[in-house]
Structure formats: structure tokens, C-alpha cells
Amino acid sequence: MNTPRMRSHHVILMIAACTTLPGCMPKMTIAQMKAMMPSRPKQLDALNVFVGRWAFSGEVHIAGIEEAIPMTGTSESTWDASRWFLVGDSVMSMRGFDDSRGHETWTYDRHDQKFRSTWVDSMGSVGEGSATFDEDSQTWTMKAVSHGAFGKSTAKGFVRLVDADTFELRWSEFALGGLMKTMEMCGTSKRRK
């Protein structure tokens, strides 16, 4: 049945499709294109606190292993791409395991009003996450989805700024749709001079 409402939807769809075809795009100059580009979100400045070199110490509890495993590491974060995203590289050590190297990026998603992150490491983990920042408590509340040793897992945690040179971290990962906790990590990062 071809109702007036269906016809109007078809017209809207055809107009939308036409505007995406190269021949239908309006002509513009490079200056006009540049003027359309968004400015750097001021929220990105909140990531300044992570810039620098850090030393981590803490412990990790892994499902199936009774005792807590001591964990240490170093990391360094720097701005890239005209300060549009933060890049971090780390090396982590856990007793009984080879050192793990990791690489992460952080930026701000203006549309969803959240910070976005990506993560890869030499233990086979690949993940992406989001975070919100509470300025009053100086706390980043984070959640992520990754694939690694336990298959697909979800994670949540927080990083709290204790002072300009110290962060407190708590992080938990879950498998089986969040039903089984596979890992819990806590510790402190201190700025290296």
C-alpha cells in the first residue's frame, strides 16, 4: 500500500541519497571546508593530568589463582595530532609472567560527551572503552569491552587523582556477560621525575 506518508518517506530517502553522491554535493572551497571543521573540544584539556612518565605498583587478583600477584610497571603519555588525542605506552610486570607491553589512546567524543579510549597489549588483549570525569572528586569512571585470554570481557573501574603526582586505580574485568569476575587490579601510579 502506497500511502502519502510512505511516499514522503521515499522522497526524504531519495534526497538524502542524492546528497551523498559526488555529483550532487554542493561545490565548496578549501576555506569553506576548513570552516566546517570542528574546533578542539576544551574537555580534552582534562587529560593534561595524564601527560608524563609514571610508575605503577599494586596487585592483581586473577580468577583461579588463590594469592594476589604483585604488579609493577612504567608508562608514558604524550599528546599527539595537535593535542586531539593522548597516546600512552606502558610496560607491566607480574610475578610469574613475561612483561606485558601496552599501547592506548584517549580522546573526547563531543557527540556522546564522553572520553573514548582504545587499548592493545602483548598479552593479546584488544579493547575500547569510555569514561566520564567528575571534576569535584577528580575521578575518572571507566568501562570497557575487550577480547583477551578469557575471550570477550567487560570491565569497569576508576582512576582518582590523589594529588598532581599520584593516581589511585581500581579495575575489574568480567566474563560470561558480566557473571564471572576474571580479574581485579588495584594500585597507585606516581609521577616519575
RONU-517406 format. One record per atom (N, C-alpha, C): atom name; x, y, z. Coordinates in steps of 0.1 Angstrom, whole numbers. Layout:
N
+-------+-------+-------+-------+
: atomo :     x :     y :     z :
+-------+-------+-------+-------+
:    CA :     X :     Y :     Z :
...
+-------+-------+-------+-------+
//
This chain:
193
+-------+-------+-------+-------+
: atomo :     x :     y :     z :
+-------+-------+-------+-------+
:     N :     9 :   -12 :     0 :
:    CA :     0 :     0 :     0 :
:     C :     9 :    12 :     0 :
:     N :     6 :    21 :    -9 :
:    CA :    15 :    33 :   -11 :
:     C :     7 :    45 :    -5 :
:     N :     9 :    48 :     8 :
:    CA :     2 :    59 :    15 :
:     C :    10 :    72 :    13 :
:     N :     3 :    83 :    15 :
:    CA :    11 :    96 :    14 :
:     C :    23 :    97 :    24 :
:     N :    21 :    90 :    35 :
:    CA :    32 :    90 :    45 :
:     C :    44 :    82 :    39 :
:     N :    41 :    71 :    33 :
:    CA :    52 :    63 :    27 :
:     C :    59 :    70 :    16 :
:     N :    51 :    77 :     8 :
:    CA :    57 :    85 :    -3 :
:     C :    66 :    96 :     2 :
:     N :    62 :   102 :    13 :
:    CA :    70 :   113 :    18 :
:     C :    83 :   107 :    24 :
:     N :    83 :    95 :    30 :
:    CA :    95 :    89 :    34 :
:     C :   104 :    85 :    23 :
:     N :    98 :    81 :    12 :
:    CA :   106 :    77 :     0 :
:     C :   113 :    90 :    -6 :
:     N :   106 :   101 :    -6 :
:    CA :   112 :   113 :   -11 :
:     C :   123 :   118 :    -2 :
:     N :   121 :   117 :    11 :
:    CA :   132 :   121 :    20 :
:     C :   144 :   112 :    18 :
:     N :   142 :    99 :    17 :
:    CA :   153 :    89 :    15 :
:     C :   160 :    92 :     2 :
:     N :   153 :    96 :    -9 :
:    CA :   160 :    99 :   -22 :
:     C :   168 :   112 :   -21 :
:     N :   163 :   122 :   -14 :
:    CA :   170 :   134 :   -12 :
:     C :   183 :   131 :    -4 :
:     N :   182 :   124 :     6 :
:    CA :   193 :   120 :    14 :
:     C :   204 :   113 :     6 :
:     N :   199 :   103 :    -2 :
:    CA :   208 :    95 :   -10 :
:     C :   215 :   104 :   -20 :
:     N :   207 :   113 :   -26 :
:    CA :   213 :   122 :   -37 :
:     C :   224 :   131 :   -31 :
:     N :   222 :   136 :   -19 :
:    CA :   232 :   145 :   -13 :
:     C :   245 :   138 :   -10 :
:     N :   245 :   125 :   -10 :
:    CA :   257 :   117 :    -7 :
:     C :   265 :   113 :   -20 :
:     N :   258 :   114 :   -31 :
:    CA :   265 :   111 :   -44 :
:     C :   274 :   123 :   -48 :
:     N :   286 :   119 :   -53 :
:    CA :   296 :   130 :   -56 :
:     C :   290 :   141 :   -65 :
:     N :   282 :   137 :   -75 :
:    CA :   277 :   147 :   -84 :
:     C :   267 :   157 :   -78 :
:     N :   261 :   152 :   -67 :
:    CA :   250 :   160 :   -60 :
:     C :   256 :   169 :   -49 :
:     N :   268 :   167 :   -45 :
:    CA :   274 :   175 :   -35 :
:     C :   275 :   190 :   -39 :
:     N :   272 :   199 :   -31 :
:    CA :   274 :   213 :   -35 :
:     C :   289 :   217 :   -36 :
:     N :   292 :   226 :   -45 :
:    CA :   306 :   230 :   -47 :
:     C :   310 :   238 :   -35 :
:     N :   323 :   237 :   -31 :
:    CA :   328 :   245 :   -20 :
:     C :   343 :   246 :   -21 :
:     N :   348 :   256 :   -14 :
:    CA :   363 :   259 :   -15 :
:     C :   369 :   252 :    -3 :
:     N :   383 :   251 :    -3 :
:    CA :   390 :   245 :     8 :
:     C :   388 :   254 :    20 :
:     N :   387 :   267 :    19 :
:    CA :   385 :   276 :    30 :
:     C :   371 :   273 :    36 :
:     N :   361 :   270 :    28 :
:    CA :   348 :   267 :    33 :
:     C :   348 :   254 :    41 :
:     N :   355 :   244 :    35 :
:    CA :   356 :   231 :    41 :
:     C :   363 :   232 :    55 :
:     N :   374 :   240 :    55 :
:    CA :   381 :   242 :    68 :
:     C :   372 :   249 :    78 :
:     N :   364 :   258 :    74 :
:    CA :   355 :   265 :    83 :
:     C :   344 :   255 :    89 :
:     N :   341 :   244 :    82 :
:    CA :   332 :   234 :    87 :
:     C :   338 :   225 :    98 :
:     N :   351 :   224 :    98 :
:    CA :   358 :   215 :   107 :
:     C :   356 :   220 :   122 :
:     N :   353 :   210 :   131 :
:    CA :   351 :   214 :   145 :
:     C :   364 :   219 :   151 :
:     N :   362 :   227 :   161 :
:    CA :   374 :   232 :   169 :
:     C :   377 :   221 :   180 :
:     N :   389 :   221 :   185 :
:    CA :   393 :   211 :   195 :
:     C :   384 :   213 :   208 :
:     N :   378 :   202 :   213 :
:    CA :   369 :   203 :   225 :
:     C :   378 :   207 :   237 :
:     N :   373 :   217 :   245 :
:    CA :   380 :   221 :   257 :
:     C :   381 :   210 :   267 :
:     N :   372 :   200 :   266 :
:    CA :   372 :   189 :   276 :
:     C :   385 :   181 :   275 :
:     N :   391 :   181 :   263 :
:    CA :   404 :   174 :   261 :
:     C :   414 :   178 :   271 :
:     N :   413 :   191 :   276 :
:    CA :   423 :   196 :   285 :
:     C :   424 :   189 :   298 :
:     N :   412 :   182 :   302 :
:    CA :   412 :   174 :   314 :
:     C :   422 :   163 :   314 :
:     N :   426 :   158 :   301 :
:    CA :   436 :   148 :   300 :
:     C :   450 :   152 :   303 :
:     N :   452 :   165 :   304 :
:    CA :   466 :   170 :   307 :
:     C :   472 :   164 :   319 :
:     N :   464 :   160 :   329 :
:    CA :   469 :   154 :   341 :
:     C :   476 :   141 :   339 :
:     N :   473 :   134 :   328 :
:    CA :   480 :   121 :   325 :
:     C :   493 :   122 :   318 :
:     N :   496 :   134 :   312 :
:    CA :   508 :   136 :   304 :
:     C :   520 :   135 :   313 :
:     N :   530 :   127 :   309 :
:    CA :   542 :   125 :   317 :
:     C :   546 :   110 :   318 :
:     N :   555 :   108 :   327 :
:    CA :   561 :    94 :   329 :
:     C :   556 :    90 :   343 :
:     N :   551 :    77 :   344 :
:    CA :   545 :    72 :   356 :
:     C :   551 :    59 :   360 :
:     N :   551 :    56 :   373 :
:    CA :   555 :    43 :   378 :
:     C :   543 :    37 :   386 :
:     N :   539 :    25 :   383 :
:    CA :   528 :    19 :   389 :
:     C :   532 :     8 :   399 :
:     N :   526 :     7 :   410 :
:    CA :   527 :    -5 :   419 :
:     C :   514 :    -9 :   425 :
:     N :   511 :   -22 :   425 :
:    CA :   499 :   -27 :   430 :
:     C :   498 :   -42 :   430 :
:     N :   486 :   -47 :   429 :
:    CA :   484 :   -61 :   429 :
:     C :   472 :   -65 :   420 :
:     N :   472 :   -77 :   415 :
:    CA :   461 :   -82 :   407 :
:     C :   457 :   -95 :   412 :
:     N :   444 :   -97 :   413 :
:    CA :   437 :  -110 :   417 :
:     C :   432 :  -116 :   404 :
:     N :   436 :  -128 :   400 :
:    CA :   431 :  -134 :   388 :
:     C :   423 :  -147 :   392 :
:     N :   412 :  -148 :   385 :
:    CA :   403 :  -160 :   388 :
:     C :   411 :  -173 :   387 :
:     N :   409 :  -181 :   397 :
:    CA :   416 :  -194 :   396 :
:     C :   429 :  -195 :   403 :
:     N :   435 :  -183 :   406 :
:    CA :   448 :  -182 :   413 :
:     C :   445 :  -177 :   427 :
:     N :   449 :  -184 :   437 :
:    CA :   445 :  -180 :   451 :
:     C :   451 :  -167 :   456 :
:     N :   464 :  -166 :   454 :
:    CA :   471 :  -155 :   460 :
:     C :   471 :  -143 :   451 :
:     N :   472 :  -131 :   457 :
:    CA :   473 :  -118 :   449 :
:     C :   487 :  -118 :   443 :
:     N :   488 :  -113 :   431 :
:    CA :   501 :  -112 :   423 :
:     C :   505 :   -98 :   424 :
:     N :   518 :   -96 :   429 :
:    CA :   523 :   -82 :   428 :
:     C :   525 :   -78 :   414 :
:     N :   523 :   -65 :   412 :
:    CA :   523 :   -59 :   398 :
:     C :   530 :   -46 :   399 :
:     N :   540 :   -43 :   390 :
:    CA :   547 :   -30 :   388 :
:     C :   547 :   -27 :   374 :
:     N :   550 :   -14 :   371 :
:    CA :   551 :   -10 :   357 :
:     C :   555 :     4 :   355 :
:     N :   558 :     8 :   343 :
:    CA :   561 :    22 :   340 :
:     C :   552 :    25 :   327 :
:     N :   549 :    38 :   326 :
:    CA :   542 :    42 :   314 :
:     C :   546 :    57 :   311 :
:     N :   543 :    61 :   299 :
:    CA :   545 :    74 :   295 :
:     C :   533 :    78 :   285 :
:     N :   528 :    90 :   288 :
:    CA :   517 :    95 :   279 :
:     C :   520 :   109 :   274 :
:     N :   517 :   111 :   261 :
:    CA :   520 :   123 :   254 :
:     C :   509 :   127 :   245 :
:     N :   508 :   140 :   242 :
:    CA :   498 :   145 :   233 :
:     C :   502 :   142 :   218 :
:     N :   493 :   140 :   209 :
:    CA :   496 :   138 :   195 :
:     C :   485 :   145 :   187 :
:     N :   488 :   146 :   174 :
:    CA :   478 :   152 :   164 :
:     C :   473 :   165 :   169 :
:     N :   482 :   174 :   172 :
:    CA :   478 :   188 :   176 :
:     C :   469 :   188 :   189 :
:     N :   472 :   178 :   198 :
:    CA :   466 :   177 :   211 :
:     C :   451 :   173 :   209 :
:     N :   448 :   165 :   199 :
:    CA :   434 :   160 :   197 :
:     C :   433 :   146 :   204 :
:     N :   444 :   139 :   206 :
:    CA :   443 :   127 :   214 :
:     C :   456 :   124 :   221 :
:     N :   455 :   117 :   232 :
:    CA :   466 :   113 :   241 :
:     C :   470 :    99 :   238 :
:     N :   484 :    97 :   237 :
:    CA :   489 :    84 :   234 :
:     C :   497 :    79 :   246 :
:     N :   495 :    67 :   251 :
:    CA :   502 :    61 :   262 :
:     C :   509 :    48 :   259 :
:     N :   521 :    46 :   263 :
:    CA :   528 :    33 :   262 :
:     C :   532 :    28 :   276 :
:     N :   531 :    15 :   278 :
:    CA :   534 :    10 :   291 :
:     C :   541 :    -3 :   291 :
:     N :   548 :    -6 :   301 :
:    CA :   554 :   -20 :   303 :
:     C :   550 :   -24 :   317 :
:     N :   543 :   -35 :   319 :
:    CA :   538 :   -40 :   331 :
:     C :   545 :   -54 :   335 :
:     N :   548 :   -56 :   347 :
:    CA :   554 :   -68 :   352 :
:     C :   546 :   -74 :   363 :
:     N :   543 :   -88 :   361 :
:    CA :   536 :   -95 :   372 :
:     C :   544 :  -108 :   375 :
:     N :   546 :  -111 :   387 :
:    CA :   553 :  -122 :   391 :
:     C :   548 :  -135 :   384 :
:     N :   558 :  -142 :   377 :
:    CA :   554 :  -155 :   371 :
:     C :   550 :  -153 :   356 :
:     N :   549 :  -140 :   351 :
:    CA :   545 :  -138 :   337 :
:     C :   556 :  -130 :   330 :
:     N :   557 :  -131 :   317 :
:    CA :   566 :  -122 :   309 :
:     C :   561 :  -108 :   310 :
:     N :   569 :   -98 :   309 :
:    CA :   565 :   -84 :   308 :
:     C :   555 :   -82 :   297 :
:     N :   545 :   -74 :   300 :
:    CA :   535 :   -70 :   290 :
:     C :   536 :   -56 :   285 :
:     N :   536 :   -54 :   272 :
:    CA :   537 :   -41 :   267 :
:     C :   523 :   -37 :   262 :
:     N :   519 :   -24 :   265 :
:    CA :   506 :   -20 :   261 :
:     C :   507 :    -6 :   254 :
:     N :   496 :    -3 :   246 :
:    CA :   495 :     9 :   239 :
:     C :   481 :    14 :   240 :
:     N :   478 :    27 :   243 :
:    CA :   465 :    32 :   244 :
:     C :   464 :    46 :   238 :
:     N :   451 :    49 :   235 :
:    CA :   448 :    63 :   230 :
:     C :   436 :    68 :   238 :
:     N :   435 :    81 :   240 :
:    CA :   424 :    87 :   247 :
:     C :   420 :   100 :   239 :
:     N :   407 :   102 :   237 :
:    CA :   402 :   114 :   231 :
:     C :   389 :   117 :   237 :
:     N :   383 :   128 :   232 :
:    CA :   369 :   132 :   237 :
:     C :   359 :   131 :   226 :
:     N :   348 :   124 :   228 :
:    CA :   337 :   123 :   219 :
:     C :   327 :   134 :   222 :
:     N :   327 :   144 :   214 :
:    CA :   318 :   156 :   216 :
:     C :   304 :   152 :   215 :
:     N :   301 :   143 :   205 :
:    CA :   287 :   139 :   203 :
:     C :   281 :   132 :   215 :
:     N :   288 :   122 :   221 :
:    CA :   283 :   115 :   232 :
:     C :   287 :   120 :   246 :
:     N :   295 :   131 :   245 :
:    CA :   300 :   138 :   257 :
:     C :   307 :   128 :   267 :
:     N :   316 :   120 :   261 :
:    CA :   324 :   110 :   269 :
:     C :   338 :   110 :   264 :
:     N :   347 :   106 :   272 :
:    CA :   361 :   103 :   267 :
:     C :   361 :    89 :   262 :
:     N :   368 :    87 :   251 :
:    CA :   369 :    74 :   244 :
:     C :   384 :    69 :   245 :
:     N :   385 :    56 :   247 :
:    CA :   399 :    50 :   247 :
:     C :   400 :    38 :   239 :
:     N :   412 :    34 :   234 :
:    CA :   415 :    22 :   228 :
:     C :   427 :    16 :   235 :
:     N :   428 :     2 :   234 :
:    CA :   439 :    -5 :   241 :
:     C :   443 :   -17 :   234 :
:     N :   456 :   -20 :   232 :
:    CA :   461 :   -32 :   227 :
:     C :   474 :   -36 :   236 :
:     N :   476 :   -49 :   238 :
:    CA :   488 :   -52 :   246 :
:     C :   494 :   -66 :   241 :
:     N :   506 :   -69 :   245 :
:    CA :   513 :   -81 :   241 :
:     C :   508 :   -94 :   247 :
:     N :   498 :   -93 :   256 :
:    CA :   491 :  -105 :   261 :
:     C :   479 :  -109 :   253 :
:     N :   477 :  -102 :   242 :
:    CA :   467 :  -105 :   232 :
:     C :   454 :   -98 :   235 :
:     N :   453 :   -88 :   244 :
:    CA :   441 :   -80 :   246 :
:     C :   439 :   -69 :   236 :
:     N :   427 :   -67 :   232 :
:    CA :   423 :   -56 :   223 :
:     C :   410 :   -51 :   229 :
:     N :   410 :   -38 :   232 :
:    CA :   398 :   -32 :   238 :
:     C :   395 :   -18 :   235 :
:     N :   383 :   -14 :   238 :
:    CA :   379 :     0 :   237 :
:     C :   370 :     3 :   249 :
:     N :   370 :    16 :   253 :
:    CA :   362 :    20 :   264 :
:     C :   358 :    34 :   264 :
:     N :   351 :    38 :   274 :
:    CA :   346 :    52 :   276 :
:     C :   347 :    56 :   291 :
:     N :   348 :    69 :   293 :
:    CA :   349 :    74 :   306 :
:     C :   343 :    87 :   308 :
:     N :   339 :    90 :   320 :
:    CA :   334 :   103 :   324 :
:     C :   343 :   108 :   335 :
:     N :   343 :   121 :   336 :
:    CA :   352 :   128 :   346 :
:     C :   344 :   136 :   355 :
:     N :   346 :   134 :   368 :
:    CA :   339 :   142 :   378 :
:     C :   350 :   152 :   384 :
:     N :   348 :   164 :   381 :
:    CA :   358 :   174 :   385 :
:     C :   359 :   176 :   400 :
:     N :   348 :   175 :   407 :
:    CA :   347 :   177 :   421 :
:     C :   356 :   167 :   429 :
:     N :   354 :   154 :   425 :
:    CA :   361 :   143 :   431 :
:     C :   374 :   140 :   424 :
:     N :   377 :   146 :   413 :
:    CA :   389 :   143 :   404 :
:     C :   389 :   128 :   401 :
:     N :   378 :   123 :   397 :
:    CA :   377 :   108 :   394 :
:     C :   372 :   106 :   380 :
:     N :   379 :    97 :   374 :
:    CA :   375 :    92 :   360 :
:     C :   368 :    78 :   363 :
:     N :   356 :    77 :   359 :
:    CA :   348 :    65 :   360 :
:     C :   348 :    58 :   346 :
:     N :   353 :    46 :   345 :
:    CA :   356 :    40 :   332 :
:     C :   348 :    27 :   330 :
:     N :   345 :    23 :   318 :
:    CA :   340 :    10 :   314 :
:     C :   346 :     6 :   301 :
:     N :   347 :    -7 :   298 :
:    CA :   354 :   -11 :   286 :
:     C :   349 :   -25 :   282 :
:     N :   351 :   -28 :   269 :
:    CA :   349 :   -41 :   264 :
:     C :   362 :   -45 :   257 :
:     N :   366 :   -58 :   260 :
:    CA :   379 :   -62 :   254 :
:     C :   378 :   -77 :   250 :
:     N :   388 :   -82 :   243 :
:    CA :   389 :   -96 :   239 :
:     C :   403 :  -100 :   243 :
:     N :   405 :  -111 :   251 :
:    CA :   418 :  -115 :   255 :
:     C :   418 :  -129 :   260 :
:     N :   426 :  -132 :   270 :
:    CA :   428 :  -146 :   275 :
:     C :   414 :  -153 :   279 :
:     N :   405 :  -145 :   284 :
:    CA :   392 :  -151 :   288 :
:     C :   381 :  -149 :   278 :
:     N :   385 :  -146 :   265 :
:    CA :   375 :  -143 :   255 :
:     C :   370 :  -129 :   256 :
:     N :   358 :  -127 :   253 :
:    CA :   352 :  -113 :   255 :
:     C :   350 :  -110 :   269 :
:     N :   354 :   -99 :   273 :
:    CA :   351 :   -95 :   287 :
:     C :   347 :   -80 :   288 :
:     N :   340 :   -77 :   298 :
:    CA :   336 :   -63 :   301 :
:     C :   344 :   -59 :   314 :
:     N :   346 :   -46 :   315 :
:    CA :   354 :   -41 :   326 :
:     C :   348 :   -28 :   331 :
:     N :   351 :   -25 :   344 :
:    CA :   348 :   -12 :   349 :
:     C :   358 :    -9 :   360 :
:     N :   359 :     4 :   363 :
:    CA :   368 :     9 :   373 :
:     C :   369 :    24 :   374 :
:     N :   379 :    28 :   381 :
:    CA :   381 :    43 :   382 :
:     C :   395 :    46 :   384 :
:     N :   399 :    58 :   381 :
:    CA :   412 :    64 :   383 :
:     C :   409 :    77 :   391 :
:     N :   415 :    78 :   403 :
:    CA :   412 :    91 :   411 :
:     C :   425 :    98 :   413 :
:     N :   425 :   111 :   410 :
:    CA :   437 :   119 :   412 :
:     C :   438 :   122 :   427 :
:     N :   449 :   117 :   433 :
:    CA :   451 :   120 :   448 :
:     C :   458 :   133 :   449 :
:     N :   468 :   136 :   441 :
:    CA :   474 :   149 :   440 :
:     C :   480 :   150 :   426 :
:     N :   487 :   161 :   424 :
:    CA :   492 :   163 :   410 :
:     C :   502 :   152 :   405 :
:     N :   507 :   145 :   414 :
:    CA :   517 :   134 :   411 :
:     C :   513 :   120 :   414 :
:     N :   500 :   118 :   418 :
:    CA :   496 :   105 :   423 :
:     C :   482 :   102 :   418 :
:     N :   480 :    89 :   413 :
:    CA :   467 :    84 :   409 :
:     C :   465 :    71 :   416 :
:     N :   452 :    69 :   420 :
:    CA :   448 :    56 :   426 :
:     C :   439 :    50 :   415 :
:     N :   442 :    37 :   413 :
:    CA :   435 :    29 :   403 :
:     C :   428 :    17 :   409 :
:     N :   415 :    14 :   404 :
:    CA :   408 :     2 :   407 :
:     C :   401 :    -3 :   394 :
:     N :   403 :   -16 :   391 :
:    CA :   398 :   -21 :   378 :
:     C :   394 :   -35 :   380 :
:     N :   382 :   -39 :   374 :
:    CA :   377 :   -52 :   375 :
:     C :   372 :   -56 :   361 :
:     N :   375 :   -69 :   357 :
:    CA :   371 :   -75 :   345 :
:     C :   362 :   -86 :   347 :
:     N :   352 :   -88 :   338 :
:    CA :   342 :   -99 :   340 :
:     C :   340 :  -106 :   326 :
:     N :   337 :  -119 :   327 :
:    CA :   334 :  -127 :   315 :
:     C :   320 :  -132 :   317 :
:     N :   315 :  -140 :   307 :
:    CA :   302 :  -146 :   307 :
:     C :   291 :  -136 :   309 :
:     N :   292 :  -125 :   301 :
:    CA :   282 :  -114 :   302 :
:     C :   282 :  -107 :   315 :
:     N :   293 :  -107 :   322 :
:    CA :   294 :  -100 :   335 :
:     C :   291 :  -108 :   347 :
:     N :   289 :  -121 :   345 :
:    CA :   285 :  -130 :   356 :
:     C :   297 :  -135 :   364 :
:     N :   309 :  -136 :   357 :
:    CA :   321 :  -141 :   364 :
:     C :   332 :  -131 :   364 :
:     N :   337 :  -127 :   376 :
:    CA :   348 :  -118 :   377 :
:     C :   361 :  -126 :   374 :
:     N :   368 :  -121 :   364 :
:    CA :   381 :  -128 :   360 :
:     C :   393 :  -121 :   365 :
:     N :   392 :  -109 :   369 :
:    CA :   404 :  -102 :   373 :
:     C :   400 :   -89 :   381 :
:     N :   408 :   -86 :   391 :
:    CA :   406 :   -74 :   398 :
:     C :   420 :   -68 :   401 :
:     N :   422 :   -55 :   398 :
:    CA :   435 :   -49 :   400 :
:     C :   433 :   -36 :   408 :
:     N :   443 :   -33 :   416 :
:    CA :   443 :   -21 :   423 :
:     C :   458 :   -16 :   425 :
:     N :   460 :    -3 :   426 :
:    CA :   473 :     1 :   428 :
:     C :   474 :    17 :   427 :
:     N :   486 :    21 :   427 :
:    CA :   489 :    36 :   426 :
:     C :   499 :    39 :   416 :
:     N :   497 :    49 :   408 :
:    CA :   507 :    54 :   399 :
:     C :   513 :    68 :   404 :
:     N :   526 :    68 :   404 :
:    CA :   533 :    81 :   408 :
:     C :   541 :    86 :   397 :
:     N :   541 :    99 :   396 :
:    CA :   548 :   106 :   385 :
:     C :   563 :   104 :   387 :
:     N :   570 :   100 :   376 :
:    CA :   585 :    98 :   377 :
:     C :   591 :   111 :   373 :
:     N :   601 :   115 :   381 :
:    CA :   608 :   128 :   378 :
:     C :   619 :   126 :   368 :
+-------+-------+-------+-------+
//
